[in-house]
Amino acid sequence: MVNFLEEEIYGEKGGYNKYLEQSKPLKPEYLLSVRGAPLFHLIKYDIFKDWKVYGNVSTSEEEELLFKSCFTNDESDYEPSILLKY
């Protein structure tokens, strides 16, 4: 999933590292090179840095820790929002 997200934003796997190597503000040549990526407009928000950690999980222990940090077993967290009840 993380590799897919990287390709959708930066146009290729490894595109995030190429993005980091760019001088800021981003040069028009670079922007033109990634313009064909479906989610390239998300580059300006730099959201991939937050998602990259999910792609770095390689052991079952890391996966378990990530699951504990990101998900909950509290059933009340899965109840519909009060705003959606009416």
C-alpha positions as CSV (number, residue, x, y, z in Angstrom):
1,M,0.0,0.0,0.0
2,V,2.8,2.4,0.9
3,N,4.6,1.8,-2.4
4,F,1.3,2.3,-4.3
5,L,0.8,5.6,-2.5
6,E,4.4,6.7,-3.3
7,E,3.8,5.9,-7.0
8,E,0.5,7.8,-7.0
9,I,2.0,10.9,-5.5
10,Y,5.6,10.9,-7.0
11,G,5.1,8.9,-10.1
12,E,7.4,6.1,-9.2
13,K,8.7,3.9,-6.3
14,G,11.6,5.8,-4.8
15,G,10.0,9.1,-5.9
16,Y,9.9,10.4,-2.3
17,N,13.7,10.3,-2.0
18,K,14.0,12.2,-5.4
19,Y,11.5,14.7,-4.0
20,L,13.6,15.2,-0.9
21,E,16.7,15.9,-3.1
22,Q,14.9,18.8,-4.8
23,S,15.7,22.3,-3.8
24,K,12.9,24.3,-2.4
25,P,10.9,26.0,-3.8
26,L,10.3,23.1,-6.3
27,K,11.6,23.9,-9.7
28,P,9.1,23.9,-12.6
29,E,11.1,21.1,-14.4
30,Y,10.5,18.8,-11.4
31,L,6.9,19.6,-11.1
32,L,6.4,18.9,-14.8
33,S,8.1,15.5,-14.4
34,V,5.6,14.4,-11.7
35,R,2.6,16.1,-13.0
36,G,1.2,12.9,-14.6
37,A,1.0,11.1,-11.2
38,P,-2.7,10.9,-10.1
39,L,-2.1,12.4,-6.7
40,F,0.8,14.7,-7.5
41,H,-1.1,17.7,-6.0
42,L,-0.5,16.2,-2.6
43,I,3.2,16.9,-2.9
44,K,2.7,20.4,-1.5
45,Y,1.3,18.9,1.8
46,D,4.3,16.4,2.2
47,I,1.9,13.8,3.6
48,F,4.1,10.9,2.5
49,K,6.6,11.4,5.3
50,D,3.8,10.4,7.8
51,W,2.9,7.3,5.7
52,K,6.4,6.1,5.0
53,V,6.7,4.5,8.5
54,Y,4.1,1.9,7.4
55,G,6.3,0.7,4.6
56,N,9.3,0.2,6.9
57,V,7.7,-2.5,9.0
58,S,9.5,-5.8,8.3
59,T,9.1,-8.0,11.3
60,S,6.1,-9.4,13.1
61,E,7.2,-7.5,16.3
62,E,7.2,-4.2,14.4
63,E,3.9,-5.0,12.8
64,E,2.4,-5.7,16.3
65,L,3.8,-2.5,17.7
66,L,2.4,-0.5,14.8
67,F,-1.0,-2.1,15.2
68,K,-1.0,-1.3,18.9
69,S,-0.1,2.3,18.2
70,C,-2.6,2.9,15.4
71,F,-5.6,0.8,16.2
72,T,-7.9,0.3,19.2
73,N,-9.8,-2.6,20.7
74,D,-12.2,-0.2,22.4
75,E,-15.6,-0.9,20.8
76,S,-16.9,2.6,21.6
77,D,-14.3,3.9,19.1
78,Y,-16.3,2.1,16.3
79,E,-19.7,3.5,17.2
80,P,-21.2,5.9,14.7
81,S,-20.6,9.5,15.3
82,I,-23.3,11.3,17.1
83,L,-23.5,13.6,14.1
84,L,-24.4,10.7,11.9
85,K,-27.1,9.3,14.2
86,Y,-29.7,11.9,13.3
